[in-house]
Each structure stands twice: as C-alpha cells, then as structure tokens.
C-alpha cells in the first residue's frame, strides 16, 4: 500500500511539473532576435544653428509597416516578414526616436523632442513612412538584394498649424551579402541617407520661415 501511495505521489508531482513547464513555455515563448538601427547622419557644418524648437510626431505608416516585424517584399503587391527576427520596437516608434536623435546629433538645433513630451514648440515635423522593407528586385531570387526606405515629411508652424514645407526623402540601398546582418546594414545605410536629407531640409526651411516671420512683426 505504501508503495502504491508513493507511486501515486511521484506521478502527481511529475504531472504538476509538466503542467507548470507548459505554462511557463506558453508565457515565455522563445523570443525572436531583436534588432535596432544606428544610422549616421552627417549635416553640413555651414548650416546655421536653429534657435527655434521642434517636436517630432510618430510617423504615420500602413499596417504592413506599423509593426515590430521586419518587412520583406517579394513583389510590388505582396508583403512578407523575416522569421525569428524583429525590430526592438514598432517601426514608426523606432524611426521617430532616430529622427530626434539625428537632429540632436547634428548640433544644429536648440531643442528637439518627441511630440509626446508635451513641450511648446515653434514647429512640428509630421511624416508618413511609405516604404520600409527589404525587397527582391529579381524574380526567383533566394535572398533580398536591396532595402527601400521612403519618408514623406511636412513642417508645420505652431501654433497656427500651417504647413510651411513638404518633401519626400527616399533611398534604395543594395544588400551587400547573403547574411541577415547584411540586410540590417542596408537598412541602416538607407535610413541614414533619408535622415541625411530630412534633417538639413527641415533646419533650412524652419529658419527661413522664422526669418520671414520676424520681418513681418
């Protein structure tokens, strides 16, 4: 009888351990490898330092891009995603943070931040992320051979909320290798090229608007 009780106790403990292990696996599935970007943005040092303040809104993006998943386009009408990898944040949030960082790194603006901080600003930068994916340019290719980033931006004067300037910045960069890290490197280069156009454009446009406003007052 004692042996039967001992066996029953062991079986119950084993079942409980299996149930607990299943619950832990369900709550903590194997996480994907996470990636972020660190684009380098070089700004012409001759650009005058802006004495106005800028807030950067989270870019608008379609459902295919508004996700942490890393997009992969096999054609102009289809979107897939890389398996077992992910961005460290939703793409629009990640890009918003990198836009702010690019302005800060330029050393050419007195104040810049995310619009969620609720500070007063002279301008708001609104944008739409229209492309942010790796692409196959050759039908039947086994690996993507380029990365495409396209951002449409509008500089809005505050508090009157008038659109003072608008421009689209785009980069298509080849993937120089077959490893996934080569894809990430291409994303980094493409976004850096877009930022390299966006930051000086916004600085010049904002300063021009402030100069005109000052002459009218």
BELURSUL-V716724 format. One record per backbone hydrogen bond with DSSP energy under -1.0 kcal/mol. CO is the residue of the C=O (numbers start at 1). NH is the residue of the N-H. If there is no record, write none. Layout:
BEGIN
CO,NH / CO,NH
END
This chain:
BEGIN
1,5 / 2,6 / 3,7 / 4,8 / 5,9 / 6,10 / 7,11 / 8,12 / 9,13 / 10,14 / 11,15 / 12,16 / 13,17 / 14,18 / 15,19 / 16,20 / 17,21 / 18,22 / 19,23 / 20,24 / 21,25 / 22,26 / 23,27 / 24,28 / 33,86 / 35,88 / 44,47 / 50,110 / 53,122 / 53,123 / 54,113 / 55,125 / 56,115 / 60,129 / 62,65 / 62,66 / 65,67 / 67,91 / 68,87 / 70,82 / 71,134 / 72,80 / 73,136 / 80,72 / 84,33 / 86,35 / 90,94 / 91,95 / 92,96 / 93,97 / 94,98 / 95,99 / 96,100 / 97,101 / 98,102 / 99,103 / 100,104 / 101,105 / 102,106 / 104,107 / 108,50 / 111,54 / 113,56 / 114,117 / 115,118 / 122,158 / 123,55 / 124,156 / 125,57 / 126,154 / 127,60 / 128,152 / 131,150 / 133,148 / 134,73 / 135,145 / 135,146 / 138,141 / 145,175 / 146,135 / 147,173 / 148,133 / 149,171 / 150,130 / 150,131 / 151,169 / 152,128 / 153,167 / 154,126 / 155,164 / 155,165 / 156,124 / 157,161 / 162,157 / 165,155 / 167,153 / 169,151 / 171,149 / 173,147 / 175,177 / 180,184 / 181,185 / 182,186 / 183,187 / 184,188 / 185,189 / 186,190 / 187,191 / 188,192 / 189,193 / 190,194 / 191,195 / 192,196 / 194,198 / 195,199 / 197,201 / 198,202 / 199,203 / 200,204 / 201,205 / 202,206 / 203,207 / 204,208 / 205,209 / 206,210 / 207,211 / 208,212 / 209,213 / 210,214 / 211,215 / 212,216 / 213,217
END
